[in-house]
Amino acid sequence: MGRRALVVYAHPCEESFAGALHAQTVAGLSKGGWEVDDCDLYAEGFSPVLTAEERRNYHNLDVNTLPVQGYVDRLRAADALILVFPVWNMYYPAMLKGFFDRVYLPGVSFKMQNGVTVPALSNIRKLGAVCTYGGARWKARLAGDPPRRAVMRAAWGSTRLASRRFLALYDMNRATEVRRKAFLGQVGQEMETF
């Protein structure tokens, strides 16, 4: 069984609590025996903008991956995918959404067979998310909790076989130091046994 985890991190400020969660995620996975490919989208200068040319070539399997080939290769080499991000305006940061728009391409995350989409990331056997929400859980639920649904259904739909974990600290705007520390500890433990 492969033990390579791709961590995709999307926050511009390393000193943020999201930065601490990112570090804890990588440390926990490493302690648990995973080889970690740490993909910090901001630090790597990833462009989240899908260009007109990329959109025109979206279904052309001969060339659609070329602008993001390095990221496609990293995704295909992974046995686990863990997303670390804050929830802003009830969704991922634009940087992470752009990662999905540009990297989750036909032939990469799905294939078309007789007009039906079929999952193509069978190499991903574990899928996880570590995130924070500014508001309370009930507010996220009232809005349909788009980030949770996107990870637990849409991203998972490209794998179908992956086990899933969604770790979220809700009501971050009012979280005490004790609560933040407890969540950091939980993330470390969960990633060690991921």
C-alpha positions as CSV (number, residue, x, y, z in Angstrom):
1,M,0.0,0.0,0.0
2,G,1.3,3.4,-1.0
3,R,2.1,6.0,1.7
4,R,2.5,9.2,-0.2
5,A,0.2,12.1,1.0
6,L,-0.3,15.3,-1.0
7,V,-1.2,18.1,1.3
8,V,-2.7,21.1,-0.5
9,Y,-2.6,24.2,1.6
10,A,-4.4,27.4,0.7
11,H,-3.8,30.4,3.0
12,P,-1.6,33.5,2.2
13,C,-0.4,34.1,5.8
14,E,1.9,31.5,7.3
15,E,1.6,33.0,10.8
16,S,-2.2,32.4,10.8
17,F,-4.0,29.7,12.7
18,A,-4.4,28.0,9.3
19,G,-0.6,28.0,9.1
20,A,-0.4,26.2,12.4
21,L,-3.0,23.7,11.2
22,H,-0.9,23.2,8.0
23,A,2.3,22.5,10.0
24,Q,0.4,20.2,12.4
25,T,-1.1,18.3,9.5
26,V,2.3,17.8,7.8
27,A,3.9,16.8,11.2
28,G,1.2,14.3,12.0
29,L,1.3,12.6,8.7
30,S,5.1,12.4,8.8
31,K,4.9,10.9,12.3
32,G,2.4,8.4,11.0
33,G,4.8,7.2,8.4
34,W,3.5,9.1,5.4
35,E,5.9,10.6,2.8
36,V,4.5,14.1,2.5
37,D,4.4,16.2,-0.7
38,D,3.6,19.6,0.9
39,C,1.9,21.8,-1.7
40,D,1.6,25.4,-0.4
41,L,-0.3,27.0,-3.3
42,Y,0.5,30.6,-2.2
43,A,4.2,29.9,-1.5
44,E,4.5,28.1,-4.9
45,G,2.9,31.0,-6.7
46,F,0.2,28.8,-8.1
47,S,-2.1,30.8,-10.4
48,P,-5.8,30.0,-9.8
49,V,-6.9,31.7,-13.0
50,L,-8.2,29.3,-15.7
51,T,-7.2,31.0,-18.9
52,A,-9.3,31.2,-22.1
53,E,-6.9,28.9,-23.8
54,E,-7.1,26.4,-21.0
55,R,-10.9,26.4,-21.1
56,R,-10.8,25.9,-24.9
57,N,-8.5,22.9,-24.5
58,Y,-10.4,21.6,-21.4
59,H,-11.6,18.4,-23.1
60,N,-8.5,17.9,-25.3
61,L,-6.7,15.1,-23.4
62,D,-3.6,15.6,-25.5
63,V,-2.9,19.1,-24.2
64,N,-5.2,20.0,-21.3
65,T,-2.8,19.1,-18.5
66,L,0.3,20.9,-20.0
67,P,-0.1,24.2,-18.1
68,V,-0.4,22.4,-14.8
69,Q,1.5,19.2,-15.5
70,G,3.6,19.3,-12.4
71,Y,0.5,19.5,-10.2
72,V,-1.2,16.8,-12.2
73,D,1.9,14.5,-11.7
74,R,1.9,15.2,-7.9
75,L,-1.8,14.4,-7.7
76,R,-1.4,11.2,-9.7
77,A,1.5,10.1,-7.5
78,A,-0.4,10.5,-4.2
79,D,-2.2,7.8,-2.3
80,A,-3.9,10.4,0.0
81,L,-5.1,14.0,-0.5
82,I,-5.4,16.3,2.4
83,L,-6.7,19.9,1.9
84,V,-5.9,22.6,4.5
85,F,-7.8,25.8,4.2
86,P,-10.0,28.5,5.9
87,V,-13.6,28.9,4.9
88,W,-14.1,32.4,3.6
89,N,-17.6,33.6,2.5
90,M,-18.9,30.1,3.0
91,Y,-16.4,28.5,0.5
92,Y,-12.8,27.7,-0.2
93,P,-10.4,30.5,-0.8
94,A,-10.2,31.3,-4.6
95,M,-6.7,29.8,-4.6
96,L,-8.0,26.4,-3.7
97,K,-11.0,26.7,-6.1
98,G,-8.6,27.6,-8.8
99,F,-6.6,24.4,-8.0
100,F,-9.7,22.3,-8.7
101,D,-10.6,24.3,-11.8
102,R,-7.2,23.9,-13.3
103,V,-6.0,20.5,-12.1
104,Y,-9.1,18.4,-11.7
105,L,-9.4,18.0,-15.5
106,P,-10.9,15.4,-17.8
107,G,-8.5,12.5,-17.9
108,V,-7.1,13.5,-14.5
109,S,-10.0,13.4,-12.0
110,F,-12.7,12.0,-14.3
111,K,-13.1,10.3,-17.6
112,M,-16.0,10.4,-20.0
113,Q,-17.4,7.0,-21.0
114,N,-20.5,6.9,-23.2
115,G,-21.5,10.4,-22.0
116,V,-21.1,9.5,-18.3
117,T,-18.4,10.7,-16.0
118,V,-16.3,8.0,-14.3
119,P,-13.9,8.6,-11.4
120,A,-10.2,8.7,-12.5
121,L,-8.3,9.2,-9.3
122,S,-8.3,5.6,-8.1
123,N,-4.8,6.1,-6.7
124,I,-6.3,8.4,-4.0
125,R,-7.4,6.0,-1.2
126,K,-7.7,8.6,1.6
127,L,-9.2,12.1,1.4
128,G,-9.1,14.6,4.2
129,A,-9.8,18.2,5.0
130,V,-8.6,20.4,7.8
131,C,-10.3,23.8,7.9
132,T,-11.7,26.6,10.0
133,Y,-15.0,28.5,9.7
134,G,-15.5,32.0,11.1
135,G,-19.1,31.3,12.0
136,A,-21.0,28.6,14.0
137,R,-21.8,25.2,12.6
138,W,-25.5,26.0,12.5
139,K,-24.8,28.9,10.2
140,A,-22.8,26.7,7.9
141,R,-25.6,24.1,7.9
142,L,-28.2,26.7,7.2
143,A,-26.2,27.7,4.1
144,G,-25.8,24.0,3.1
145,D,-22.1,23.9,4.2
146,P,-20.7,24.1,0.7
147,P,-17.0,23.3,1.7
148,R,-18.0,20.1,3.5
149,R,-20.2,19.0,0.6
150,A,-17.5,19.9,-2.0
151,V,-14.9,17.8,-0.2
152,M,-17.1,14.9,1.1
153,R,-19.1,14.5,-2.2
154,A,-17.5,16.3,-5.2
155,A,-13.8,15.7,-4.5
156,W,-14.5,12.3,-3.1
157,G,-16.5,11.5,-6.3
158,S,-13.3,11.5,-8.3
159,T,-12.0,8.6,-6.2
160,R,-15.1,6.7,-5.1
161,L,-12.9,4.3,-3.0
162,A,-11.3,6.9,-0.6
163,S,-12.0,6.9,3.0
164,R,-12.9,10.5,4.2
165,R,-12.2,12.7,7.2
166,F,-13.4,16.3,7.5
167,L,-11.9,18.1,10.5
168,A,-13.4,21.6,11.1
169,L,-13.1,24.2,13.8
170,Y,-16.4,26.1,13.6
171,D,-16.9,29.5,15.2
172,M,-13.3,30.4,14.8
173,N,-14.1,34.1,15.4
174,R,-14.9,33.3,19.0
175,A,-12.6,30.3,19.6
176,T,-10.6,30.5,22.8
177,E,-6.9,29.6,23.0
178,V,-7.9,26.4,24.8
179,R,-10.3,25.5,22.0
180,R,-7.7,26.2,19.3
181,K,-5.0,24.2,21.1
182,A,-7.5,21.3,21.5
183,F,-8.3,21.4,17.8
184,L,-4.5,21.4,16.9
185,G,-4.1,18.4,19.1
186,Q,-7.0,16.6,17.4
187,V,-5.6,17.4,14.0
188,G,-2.2,16.0,15.0
189,Q,-3.7,12.8,16.3
190,E,-6.0,12.3,13.3
191,M,-3.2,12.8,10.8
192,E,-0.9,10.4,12.7
193,T,-3.5,7.6,12.2
194,F,-4.7,8.8,8.8
